């Protein structure tokens, strides 16, 4: 499976499904009944989207993420942090 380089967001309406998507289509739908676990499910949806978006920004492929190539991800993250410190990113 190839990683699709799109930025995801979370759409939420209390008591209804939580949708992770790119604004045009839903990628994942988390069932939600508005019960006591609603906030937990919403937090998970935001975390999934944030992790996906960071992978896109770091240029990681699904294969790298699935293959547990954490060293590569950490190296890229350190490089990104250095770029931010130097002001290379705007």
C-alpha positions in Angstrom: 0.0 0.0 0.0 1.3 3.4 -0.9 1.0 6.4 1.5 -1.3 9.0 0.0 0.2 12.5 0.7 -2.8 14.4 1.8 -3.4 16.4 5.0 -6.3 15.0 7.1 -8.7 16.8 9.4 -11.4 15.6 11.8 -15.0 16.4 11.3 -17.2 16.0 14.4 -20.8 16.5 15.2 -21.7 15.6 18.8 -23.7 12.3 19.0 -22.9 11.4 15.4 -19.9 9.8 13.6 -16.4 11.2 13.8 -15.0 11.4 10.3 -11.3 11.6 9.4 -10.8 12.9 5.9 -9.4 15.6 3.7 -12.5 17.8 3.4 -13.6 16.1 0.1 -14.0 12.5 1.3 -13.9 10.5 4.5 -10.9 8.2 4.9 -12.1 6.7 8.2 -15.3 6.8 10.2 -15.3 6.2 13.9 -18.8 5.2 15.2 -20.0 7.5 17.9 -23.2 7.4 19.9 -22.6 10.5 22.0 -22.0 8.5 25.1 -19.4 8.8 27.8 -16.5 7.7 25.5 -17.3 10.4 22.9 -14.3 12.6 24.0 -12.0 9.6 24.1 -13.0 8.7 20.5 -12.6 12.3 19.4 -9.1 12.4 21.0 -8.1 9.2 19.1 -9.4 10.7 15.8 -7.3 13.8 16.3 -4.3 11.7 17.2 -4.6 9.5 14.1 -4.9 12.6 11.9 -1.9 14.3 13.6 0.3 11.2 13.2 -0.8 10.9 9.5 -0.1 14.5 8.9 3.3 14.4 10.5 4.2 11.4 8.3 3.1 13.4 5.2 5.2 16.4 6.4 8.2 14.2 7.0 7.9 12.4 3.7 7.4 9.0 5.3 5.8 6.2 3.3 3.3 3.7 4.6 6.0 1.0 4.2 8.4 3.0 6.4 5.7 3.4 9.1 4.5 -0.2 8.8 8.1 -1.5 8.7 8.9 0.1 12.1 11.7 2.2 10.6 11.6 4.5 13.6 15.2 5.5 13.3 14.5 7.0 9.9 11.5 8.8 11.3 13.4 10.1 14.3 16.2 11.3 12.1 13.8 13.2 9.9 12.1 14.7 12.9 15.4 15.9 14.3 16.2 17.5 10.9 12.8 19.1 10.8 13.3 20.5 14.3 16.7 21.9 13.3 15.2 23.6 10.3 12.5 25.2 12.5 15.2 26.4 14.9 17.3 27.9 12.1 14.2 29.6 10.6 14.4 27.6 7.3 10.7 26.8 7.5 8.1 29.6 7.2 
